[in-house]
Amino acid sequence: MAAGAPRIFVSHLAGIAVFDPSGDQVGRVRDLVAIMRVGRRPPRLVGLVVELSTRRRIFLPMTRVTGVESGQVITTGVLNVRRFEQRPTERLVLGELLDRRVTLVETGEEATVLDVSVQQLPARRDWEIDRVFVRKGRTGGAFRRARGETLTVEWSAVTGFSLEEHGQGAENLLATFEQLRPADLANVLHHLSAKRRAEVAAALDDDRLADVLEELPEDDQIEILGKLQEERAADVLEAMDPDDAADLLGELPEDDKERLLALMRPGDAADVRRLMSYEERTAGGLMTTEPIVLRPDSTVADALARVRNADLSPALAAQVYVCRPPDETPTGKYLGTVHFQRLLRDPPYTLVGSMIDDDLRPLDPEAVLPVVAGFFATYDMVAAPVVDESGSLLGAVTVDDVLDHMLPEDWREKEFHLDGEAAGRDEGYDVTEEAADGS
């Protein structure tokens, strides 16, 4: 469902088919998974419970749903078939929210939840439960009352759903921290006790935890990963940027590293192994293997569609790399780069092959960190291609990775020490050790 489309009541989603982009059915929707929030804020819909033909129930993140229309769900085709396990902060919409007794805020009347509606937020990929369909009065019992009035109200117009605003359980901490950027949440996690840090990490979804891990000091990364079940640890590593996953795995004992790599999807594991073959402080060790790659006969419209991907960092979205097939790294012959500003200046039908910038030499994968940093400083770049001797694009280095390795090893510690508690107070979050320990 595109942003701005009509809301959908969840009763209409129960049992509908789920298809991949090729039109093949992969399963059916059995429930929806939402994360509750403090107070009366609407829950965030994070995914669907999909039953495969094998009867296994898996979790399908909403970030991998491209459409909900005509009684069907369309996905990106990328599915993790690990069995669904509900986490502490998650609620099953059909299984736990419907038939629930709630109270209407305005009148104080009791009501029963018959249905709830979901809607995708404008200009974002997030989904929320926004409306509640209820029936006033009590139901059931030996002397059942006559059917009461039904009405649809905003989520905030009823009570009886949301997390309590008091207490410092992991559920409440996670709900409180939901709006934080990954770097800021990493800041807060760093100050929590090891026990509370593990609880919050266990409750985060894979993509969110991956983003946070990338921002944490090395010791915290290893500690958190070590407390996850191995299958989930592999899932989180898959969700991380390949260069960050390679750095983290490189710090683990050889047996642990190989065991996790074996559990990862073969394509993801291959990317990580390739990055681990380079010295860490070289262009090959710094690069990501997932830049935007286009063929020369792609159009400006194709390029802008790829740039709009919300999963891309601003640095990676700043330019596209034009190459001969294959499109996956290592690619065919690298032809050049097209910068985002140039894409904005030319008509949508223009071929990117006609507008490439091939004046700058790409980085060699063995280029050491000072050479890479000098390249960025000299040419005012935010990302740069890495190309091997055969002319294939291997990946791209971004300025944030260069800065990360140029700063002192303890720069995160100093940042946390200076700003961590202030940031928590500014946002109204209690990050004291007493609160973190629940004492």
N, C-alpha and C positions, 0 to 999 in steps of 0.2 A: 504493500500500500504506500503510495507516494505521500510526501508531506502535504498536509492540508486536505487529504482525502477523508471521507466520513469515518466516524469511529466504528469499531467492530465490537459487538457483544460476544463474550467468550463462549457462550453456549453454542454459537454458530461455528466455532472453530473446533469443537470437540469431534474427533473422529475423521476430520477432513484429510485428504491425501496430501502428502509432501512429495514434490517432484524436484529432480535435479535440472540444470539448464537444458539438457537434451530431451527432456520430457519423460524420462523414466521415473516411475514411482519408487521412492525409497522407503516409505513408511506412512504412518498416520499419526496425527496429533492426539495424544492422550491427556495432556495437561499443559498448563503454562506455568512458568516459574517467575516469581516476582520477589524483589527485595523490599522489605518493609523499611519505613523511615520514621524518624522521631517526630512526634506531634501529629499533625493532620496533613502532612505532605503526601501527595500521591505516591504509591509504590512505583518503582521502576521495573518494567518487564524486561527480564534479562535473557529469556530463552523459552524454548518449547521442549516438552518431553515427547519424543517421537518413538513410536513402537515400530521396529523393523519387521520384515517378513519372518525373521527367525524368532520373533516374540521378545527379543532383547529391547529394552527401553534405554535410549540414549538421550543426551542433552544436545540440543541444537541452539547455539547462541543466536540472539536476534541480529547480531552483526553479520550473520551468514544467511539471513533471510532477505531476499531481494524483492519479494512481492507476496502480498496476501490478497487474493482476488478470485472472484468466480468460484468460491468454494474450494480453493486449493492454495497451498503454500509453495512458493518457488524458492529454492536455495541456490547458493553459489556452487553446490556440488561437492564442497569440502566438508566431510563429516568425520567426527571422531566417534568410533563405535565402542568406546569404553562405556560400560554400564553406568546409567545415571545414578548418582548418589546425591541426595539432598543435603545441602549445607546449612549450618545453624541459622544464618540470616535469611534463608530462602523460605518462601511459602508457595505451596501448590495452589493455584488459583481455583481450579475446579474442585480439588480435593479438600481444601481447607478454608477457603473464603466464602464459597456459596453455602447457603443455609445457615450462615452465622447470624447470631443475635446481635443487633447493633442498636444504638440510640440516636434519634434525630436531634441534632444540636439545638435547633430553633424551638422545638416544642417539648423536648424531653420524652417523646413517645418512643416506645420500643418498636422494632421492625425486624423483619427477616430478609436477608439478602437473597434475592432470586437470581441475579445476574450482575456482572460488571462489564464495563466497556473499556477497550484499550485504543490508544491513538498514538501515532508517531508524531513526535514534536517537530515543529517547523524548522527547516534548515539544519536538522540534526538526525543522527541515526538512532537516538534514544526513543524508547517507547514508554508510556506511562499508562497506569490504570486511572482513568479520569472521572468516570461516572459510576454510580451504584444504582441498580434497579431493586427496589425494596417493596415489601408488603407490610403495611402498618398492622400493629396488634400482635398478640401471641398466637401461635398455632400449636396444634397437637393437644394431647391430654384427653381425658375421658369426656370432658364437656367442651369439645372444640368450638371456638367462636366462629361466627360467620366470617367469610373471607373479607379482609380489610382492604382499604384503598391501596392501590399500587401507584408508585411514582418513581421517577428517575431524578436523582440529586447528585450534586458534585461530591467528590470524595470527602472534601473538608466539611460537608454538611452532616456527617455521621461520626460517631465515636464508637470505639470497640475493636478497631483494627490495629492501630499504629503501636509501635514500640513505646513503652513507658519512657518518659523524658528523664527519669531519675535512675541512678545506678550506673555501674561501669562495667557491665558484662561485655563480652566480645561483640554481641549483637549491637549494643548501644554504641560502642566505640566505632564500629564499622559504619553504622547509619550516620553518626556524627561526622565522620571523616569523608563521607561520600563525595562531597563537592571539591575536595582538595585535588590539586594537580598531583601527578605521580611523584614529582620531586618533593612536594610538600608533605605528602603522605609518608614518603620514605623518611623524611625528616622526623616526623612524629614517631614512626615505628622504631627508629633508632634509639629514641629515648625511653621506650617502653621496656619493661622487664622481659627477659627471654621467654618466660611462660606466656605472657600476654601477647608478645610479638608473634609467637607461634600460633596462638589462637586466632588472632586477626588475620594472619597470612592464610591459615587453613580455610577461613570463611570467605576470602576474596575469590572472585572468579579467575580463571586462568589468565585471561588477557590483562586484567587489572593487576594481578600479582606479577605478571611478566614485566609490565611497565614500571612497577614499583621496584622490583629487583634490579632493574637496569640503573636505578638512581641510588642504590644503597652501597655502602662501603663493602669491600670484598668479604670481610669476616662475617658481616650480617647476611650476605648472600649465601655463603656456604652453610651457615647455621640454619637458615630457613629452609634451604633446599634439602638439607640432611634430615629435617623433621617431617618432610612430606613422604607419602607413599611413593614408591619408585615410579609407578605408572603415571601418577599425577605430576611428579617432578619432570618426567619426560614430556608431558603435555605442556607444562609451563615453559620448558626450554624451547619447544617448538614455537610457542607464541612470542618468545623474545626475538629481538633482532639477531640474525645469525652471528654477527661479530661479538655482541654481548654474550650470547650463549657460548661461543667459543672461548672467550676470556674466562667465563665462570667455570666451564668444564676443565679448562687448562689448569685450574687450581686444585682440582680433585685428585685423589689417588687414582692410579691407572685402572685398577679393577672397577672402581665406582664409575669412572668416566666411560669405560667401554660398556658397562652394563646399561647405563642411561642411553648411550648412543644406540645400542641395540633395540631399545624400547621406542625410540623416536621413529617417525615416518622416514623411510629410506631417503627420500629427496631432501628432507630437512637435515638428516644426519650427514648426507654427502656434502651439503653446503658447509656445515660446521667443520667437518673433517678437513675440507679444503682450506678453510681459514686457519685452522690449527697447524697446517703445514708451513705457515709463514711465521717469521719472528714477530712477536707482538708489536714492537715499535717500528714496524715498516708499513708501507702503504697496503701491502697484502694482508697484514695482520689487523689493520685499522678499518679496512673497507667492509661495507655491507654487500652481500651478493644479490640484493633485491632492488636495484635502481629501476627507473622507468625505461624500458627498452622498446623502441619502435622500429619498424621496417621503413625504408625510405619512401615507400608508396603509401604510408599512413598520412592522414590529413591533420591539419591543425585541430579540427574538431575531435579527432581521435586522441590527440595529445592532451587537449584540455580535459577531456573526460577522464583520462588517467591521472592527471594532476589533481583533480577534484577528490580523489580517494582520501577519505578522512583518516585512514590508517597511516598515511605518509607523514613523516616529519616535514616541517617547512623547508629544511635544507634539501631533502630528497625531492620535494615537489618543485624546486626552483628551476629544474632543467630536465630535459629528456635526452636519452642517448640513442642515436640512430645507428643501426647495425644491420648487416646482412643476416638472414636466418642461419642458425636457430636463434630464437628470441630469448631463451633462458641463458643465463651466464654459466659457463663461458660461451659467448655468442659467436656468430660468424664475424666477418671483418667489421671492425669498428670504423664508422665513417665520420662521425663528429657529433657535436652537441648542439641542441637548440634550447636557448634560454627562455624562461617563462615570459619575460617582457616581449621578446620577439613574437611569441605565440599570440600575445594580445594585440599585436599591431597588424597581423596579416589576416586575410579572409579565412573563414572556416574550411573552405575547400582546398586551400593551398597544401601542396605536398611537403612534408617535413624534409624530404630529401633535397628540396630546392633551397633550403634556408639554413643549412647547417653551418656551424662555426667550427672550422678545422684548423684555425690558426695556432691554437695552443697545443703543445705536445701533451699527451696524457701522461699520467704517472706510471712509472715502472713498479711492479709489485714489490721489488726489493728496495725501493727508495726508503731511506731511513727517515725517522721522524723530523729532524731539523730540515731536511730537504722538502718534505711534505709541507711543513709549517711555512717555510719560505715561499713555496709555490702559492699558498693561499694568501699570504701577506702581499706578495708582489702583484698578483692579478686580481685581488679583491674578490675571491671566489668563496662560495659557501659549500660547494661540492665539486669534486673533480673525478674524472674517469680513471680507472686503473686498467691498463692494457698490457697483455703479455707480448712476448717476442713475435708470436705468429699473427698479431694484430687483433686478437679476440678480446672483447671487453670482459673483464673478470668481475668487476663491481665498481663501487664508487666510495670515495672517502668523503665524509661530511665534516664541517668545521667543528661541530660539537665533539666528535671523536678526537680530533686533533687537540682541542683544548683540554679534554679529559686527561689525555696522556702528557700534555705539556705542564699541567699544574702539579704542584707537589703531591706526593702520594696521600698525604693526610688532609688534602684540601676539603674533602667532605666533612671530616671531623671538625675542622675549624669553622666551616660554615654552620654546621649543626650547633656547635658550641655558642656561636655568636647570635644566631638568629632563631634557633629552634624554639625556645620557650616563648620568645616574643611573638613569633608567628602563631603559636598555639593560642596565646592570650588574645591576640588581635582578632582571631576568628571565633573566639568563645569556646575553645576546646581545652579540656583539662588534661594536660599531659604530664602531670606530676606523677612521681613513682608510686605515691600512695593510691591515687586513682587507678593507675595502671595495674597495680597488684590486686585491686578490688578490696583493699583494706580500709 
